[in-house]
Every structure is written in C-alpha cells, then in structure tokens.
Amino acid sequence: MATDKELSDFLESVERRAFKQAVYAVRKDEAALDIVQDAMIKLAERYGDKPAPELPLLFQRILQTTITDYFRREKVRSGWLSLFWNSGREDDDGEGHDLLETWEPEEGTAAAESSADKVERKQVLAAIEAEVQKLPLRQRQAFLLRYWQDLDVAETAAAMGCSEGSVKTHCSRATHALADALRAKGITL
C-alpha cells in the first residue's frame, strides 16, 4: 500500500505532464486544470490504498477517462444549448434564430481554425514525427524525454543512464538536426 507521502510525491511528479496532456486534448487551460484535479482526487479517494508501483498506470487510466467524460459532457451541453437557443426565439422577421449563423468560435480554439490550417498543421506534425524517427537513438531518446515528456536534464540523465552533459549534447544535436531537416523541407517554426 502506498503511504500518504508516496501518493503525494507521485501526484506532484505527474502534475505538469498530466496538465500538458489535458491541455493538448481539450485545448482549454481551465478545463484541463479541472480534469487533472478530478483525476488526482479520484486516484486518492479510490486507489490510495494500492501499492505505489501501480499508481502511474491507474492515474493514466483515470486521466484518460476523465478527459473522455469532459467531451461527453460538452457534447450534451452543446446539444441542450442549441435546442434551447433555437426554441421560441424569433427575430424581427418572425423567423427563429439559427445558432450556426450567430455563433463565433473562440479565438485560438480548434473550432476557429480553418480546414486548410488543420491540414497544414497535421502535415507539419507528420513531417516532424518522421524527422524525429530519423534521429539516432540516443538523440531521439533525449529529445523526447526533455521536450515531449518535459523531464528536466537531471531526470533525463537518470532515465537514460548517462551524464547531464551527455543529455545536453544529445538534445542540442537533435534540435539542430531537426531544424536543418525541417528547414530543408520549407518548414519554419
């Protein structure tokens, strides 16, 4: 069974990555904070008595379920909102309002992004992923641990079993190689 200290340390260690995961999924900072907080509370309340090694997988499962629940709630809310928005409301001509004609997506959200922008973003991400796969193993490991998993240099060095200087060297080489490869493809970030 995990002690209170082990549970607290675990939650503190996954907080940043969980928040980034949630923001990436829902694209709203406030909603992401709520999702992470709910997932942490559920883990502590329901699974606090589990052994410490089981906590990471349990937490990831709870976090993903909480994200899915968020989207389900949003779908239901938007359905009810549009139903009530259109019912019984008439404009000056005696015709009802159409929510899609008056709704403006929030700037910076996926709904505000044009289809061309979505396709372009998807192509750029695919190009980045392809170039990351071409990196030598140690550079790829260092790059993904530092910039995708958001580990600091010391944590990355411990995970890779090398010195902090090696991590910095691998990351530097990886970012330069990626920048050169993407620039050659006409992609500037």
C-alpha positions as CSV (number, residue, x, y, z in Angstrom):
1,M,0.0,0.0,0.0
2,A,1.2,3.5,-0.9
3,T,1.8,5.8,2.0
4,D,0.4,9.3,2.1
5,K,3.9,10.6,1.3
6,E,4.3,8.3,-1.7
7,L,0.9,9.2,-3.0
8,S,1.6,12.9,-2.6
9,D,5.1,12.6,-4.2
10,F,3.6,10.7,-7.1
11,L,0.8,13.3,-7.7
12,E,3.4,16.1,-7.5
13,S,5.6,14.3,-10.0
14,V,2.9,13.8,-12.7
15,E,1.1,17.1,-12.2
16,R,2.9,19.0,-15.1
17,R,2.7,16.2,-17.6
18,A,-0.9,15.5,-16.8
19,F,-1.8,19.1,-17.3
20,K,0.0,19.2,-20.7
21,Q,-1.8,16.0,-21.7
22,A,-5.2,17.5,-20.8
23,V,-4.5,20.9,-22.4
24,Y,-3.4,19.1,-25.6
25,A,-6.7,17.1,-25.5
26,V,-9.2,19.8,-24.6
27,R,-7.4,23.0,-25.7
28,K,-8.6,24.9,-22.7
29,D,-6.4,25.7,-19.7
30,E,-9.3,26.0,-17.2
31,A,-10.9,22.7,-18.3
32,A,-7.5,21.0,-18.3
33,L,-6.9,22.1,-14.7
34,D,-10.3,20.8,-13.6
35,I,-9.7,17.5,-15.4
36,V,-6.3,16.9,-13.7
37,Q,-7.7,17.9,-10.3
38,D,-10.6,15.5,-10.7
39,A,-8.3,12.7,-11.8
40,M,-6.0,13.3,-8.8
41,I,-8.9,13.3,-6.4
42,K,-10.3,10.1,-7.9
43,L,-6.9,8.4,-7.6
44,A,-6.5,9.5,-4.0
45,E,-10.1,8.5,-2.9
46,R,-10.5,5.3,-4.8
47,Y,-7.0,3.9,-5.2
48,G,-4.9,5.4,-2.5
49,D,-4.6,2.0,-0.8
50,K,-2.9,0.5,-3.9
51,P,0.8,-0.2,-4.0
52,A,3.0,2.7,-5.2
53,P,4.2,0.9,-8.4
54,E,0.5,0.6,-9.6
55,L,-0.2,4.3,-9.3
56,P,1.2,5.5,-12.7
57,L,-1.0,3.2,-14.8
58,L,-4.1,3.8,-12.6
59,F,-3.6,7.5,-12.8
60,Q,-3.2,7.5,-16.6
61,R,-6.4,5.4,-17.0
62,I,-8.3,7.8,-14.7
63,L,-6.9,10.8,-16.5
64,Q,-8.0,9.5,-19.9
65,T,-11.4,8.5,-18.6
66,T,-11.8,12.0,-17.1
67,I,-10.9,13.6,-20.5
68,T,-13.4,11.4,-22.2
69,D,-16.1,12.3,-19.7
70,Y,-15.3,16.0,-20.3
71,F,-16.1,15.6,-24.0
72,R,-19.3,13.7,-23.3
73,R,-20.5,16.5,-21.0
74,E,-19.6,19.1,-23.6
75,K,-21.5,17.3,-26.3
76,V,-24.6,17.1,-24.1
77,R,-24.3,20.7,-23.1
78,S,-23.9,21.9,-26.7
79,G,-26.9,19.8,-27.7
80,W,-29.1,21.3,-25.0
81,L,-27.8,24.8,-25.5
82,S,-28.6,24.7,-29.3
83,L,-32.0,23.2,-28.6
84,F,-32.9,26.0,-26.1
85,W,-31.2,28.6,-28.2
86,N,-33.5,27.9,-31.2
87,S,-36.7,27.2,-29.4
88,G,-39.2,30.1,-29.1
89,R,-36.7,32.8,-30.1
90,E,-37.7,34.9,-33.1
91,D,-36.1,37.8,-34.7
92,D,-37.8,40.9,-36.2
93,D,-39.0,39.0,-39.3
94,G,-40.8,36.4,-37.1
95,E,-38.2,33.8,-38.0
96,G,-36.2,31.7,-35.5
97,H,-32.5,32.3,-34.8
98,D,-30.0,29.8,-36.2
99,L,-27.2,29.2,-33.8
100,L,-24.7,28.5,-36.5
101,E,-25.4,31.8,-38.2
102,T,-24.7,33.8,-35.0
103,W,-22.1,31.7,-33.2
104,E,-18.5,32.8,-33.4
105,P,-15.8,30.3,-32.3
106,E,-13.4,31.4,-29.6
107,E,-10.1,32.7,-31.0
108,G,-7.3,30.2,-30.6
109,T,-9.6,27.1,-30.4
110,A,-9.8,24.2,-32.8
111,A,-13.2,25.5,-33.9
112,A,-11.8,28.8,-35.0
113,E,-9.0,27.1,-37.1
114,S,-9.7,26.8,-40.8
115,S,-9.7,23.5,-42.6
116,A,-6.6,24.5,-44.5
117,D,-4.8,25.3,-41.2
118,K,-5.8,22.0,-39.7
119,V,-4.4,20.1,-42.8
120,E,-1.2,22.2,-42.8
121,R,-0.7,21.6,-39.0
122,K,-1.3,17.8,-39.5
123,Q,1.3,17.8,-42.3
124,V,3.8,19.7,-40.3
125,L,3.4,17.4,-37.3
126,A,3.7,14.3,-39.6
127,A,7.0,15.8,-41.0
128,I,8.3,16.5,-37.5
129,E,7.4,13.0,-36.4
130,A,9.2,11.5,-39.4
131,E,12.3,13.5,-38.8
132,V,12.3,12.6,-35.1
133,Q,12.2,8.9,-36.1
134,K,15.3,9.5,-38.3
135,L,17.4,10.8,-35.3
136,P,20.0,8.5,-33.8
137,L,18.6,6.5,-30.9
138,R,20.3,8.5,-28.0
139,Q,19.4,11.8,-29.6
140,R,15.8,10.7,-30.1
141,Q,15.5,9.5,-26.5
142,A,17.0,12.7,-25.1
143,F,14.8,14.9,-27.3
144,L,11.6,13.0,-26.5
145,L,12.3,12.8,-22.7
146,R,13.2,16.5,-22.5
147,Y,10.7,18.1,-24.8
148,W,7.8,15.7,-25.0
149,Q,7.8,14.2,-21.5
150,D,9.0,17.6,-20.1
151,L,11.7,16.0,-17.9
152,D,14.5,18.2,-16.7
153,V,18.1,17.5,-17.5
154,A,18.8,15.5,-14.3
155,E,15.7,13.4,-14.7
156,T,16.5,12.7,-18.4
157,A,20.1,11.8,-17.4
158,A,18.8,9.3,-14.8
159,A,16.3,7.8,-17.2
160,M,19.0,7.4,-19.9
161,G,21.7,6.3,-17.6
162,C,24.2,8.9,-18.7
163,S,25.6,12.3,-17.5
164,E,23.7,15.6,-17.7
165,G,26.3,16.9,-20.1
166,S,25.5,14.0,-22.5
167,V,21.8,14.8,-22.3
168,K,22.5,18.4,-23.2
169,T,24.8,17.3,-26.1
170,H,22.2,14.9,-27.4
171,C,19.4,17.4,-27.2
172,S,21.4,20.1,-28.9
173,R,22.4,17.8,-31.7
174,A,18.8,16.6,-32.1
175,T,17.3,20.1,-32.2
176,H,19.9,21.3,-34.7
177,A,19.3,18.2,-36.9
178,L,15.5,18.6,-36.7
179,A,15.7,22.3,-37.5
180,D,18.0,21.7,-40.5
181,A,15.8,18.9,-41.8
182,L,12.6,20.9,-41.4
183,R,14.2,24.0,-43.0
184,A,15.2,21.8,-46.0
185,K,11.5,20.9,-46.4
186,G,10.5,24.5,-46.2
187,I,9.0,24.3,-42.7
188,T,9.9,27.1,-40.4
189,L,8.6,27.2,-36.8
